[in-house]
């Protein structure tokens, strides 16, 4: 996008935008997952919309026409539906907590408050439950040729005979006794926003002839309570055979996939050592016997997210290199034979050895000869194609899009995906792989949107000569005669990039209120090569800070920017940078720190993910140098800028202790600050009401310190 190109939907003739009203903004439908049916006739998309009481978001599944016809909503319930998957006949599987209308009085609801697996037949009719173990269904995958189903479900350890009835009984006993305690004997104990345990994720293979397709409930009983239950089959998970008994924490957060013939399952598998270190293996599990075989295992690599080729001969998976004090993490895609043979070596064959980018979301071509993937690249996230045999690499998309959810048509002619930019939310598109051209948008709820401004791409030079590129969002009113106040927003990660739409950190809400927003990609950002990340491997604070200030100073010198009214915001790593910048410059009128790291050695021991820190920062007790060089709290005495601290109590990645310590340090040093605390939110502020109050508070804080307006406390705080 050139520097004078208007943002999509940002012209003066566009209809009024929803960004001037927070109520209208939170009500915009939001498209998520996208999955193509096996026959290629339609796409299943998940769409989030406000619940009737506007207190939460509900996810439903919509039918998207690949030819661009009208979109149609398929599911509707008060509990919502998600995770669409297809059987070979294009019948739709999905997960939902909705009650089963076919359950008799004597029959328990499948999963209770947990998600069950539902089936919507391709020939029409009502959806029905096909699996509802007591711990719920955490995920499901289908063999593309045979329709074999494998579901992931949490199960309490030691369930007698691995039975659903015993698991349900033990859950009820814990509930009746008022017990919520969890005994941990090894790491990990938390993940992002929830506790791990006491149940463990297991994988179950579904035997189609035993599933409740003809009136059988989750325990294998018929409508009258007899049948399978009387024959003893009720001790099983309704035809779900346990493939991974007593896995511990091996399957937490792991993606899995079946071979096309349904005989084997490929999955990541965590290995934990007593010191809390971990690495993820790639394993194959025989669906008939449950026998597990390790395909790839190297302690310095994590293997995950496998995809099996349509011909069933090859596996591609993500391989991430562990960071060390000498080098940052690196990511690529590796391929190996399903039988473990071929030129794979112990760590797999790198598919793109000459590509200095991080490939993500691989999708096989129908002939199994090519692989499509997306990768951050210079503020975009284009699609690439690699020839699996030769390694020949081609860029498929040439526009400014950031692509996710890649789906290749059965005949290989089209690629379907979600396309987003900083100026447009995720939209299903069709890409012609033969003729090229612009992606064709497909009809879906919530898009397109009219925007209150325009988007420009800008560049600056750091003091070491490194090019630093950014996106600049400008309000419609910005001009030399009416310069706009500037907000600097630093992204999280830190290995990330401002290259796509954000519902949580949406710059257009600020543009609607007259602010320009600078979105820089400093050192540690992805899409600029491994050396760009390595520039700040030992300098999380100083090196990105210098890059960011170079970008800020360059933009502030423009005639349409008011250099005397500049503020700064950031969340997660961006919150860390907010805290760092507060102690290293008084350039800003105000700083907003959301979920920011403050005291690094404290963070090391309280985060849910300490294994991320020790390999690259060292142990803070024996090697404190990196922590002392990069910890913002050591500069508390230098903070002169008013700060708004924001944090959620359920944030386990950056624990609430960081905000509590920051708030105390600011208070005890008489720094001007406010603390916006969310007792029931996590690393992100997800519920509509809390998202609105988040923005209302930020608006009021910036208006006071940047615009010179009197402080107005939000009415509901």
Helices and strands as residue ranges (DSSP letters): G 18-20, H 22-26, E 30-36, E 42-50, E 57-65, E 72-73, E 81-86, E 92-96, E 116-120, E 128-131, E 139-142, E 149-156, G 160-162, H 164-176, E 190-191, E 194-195, E 199-206, G 227-229, G 233-235, E 240-242, E 256-258, E 264-272, E 278-286, E 292-296, E 301-308, E 314-321, E 330-337, E 349-350, E 359-364, E 370-377, E 380-387, E 393-395, E 402-408, E 414-421, E 424-432, E 440-441, E 453-461, E 467-475, E 484-490, H 507-511, E 516-520, H 530-534, H 542-556, E 561-571, H 573-582, E 590-594, H 600-606, H 611-617, H 625-630, G 632-638, E 642-648, H 656-668, E 673-678, H 688-705
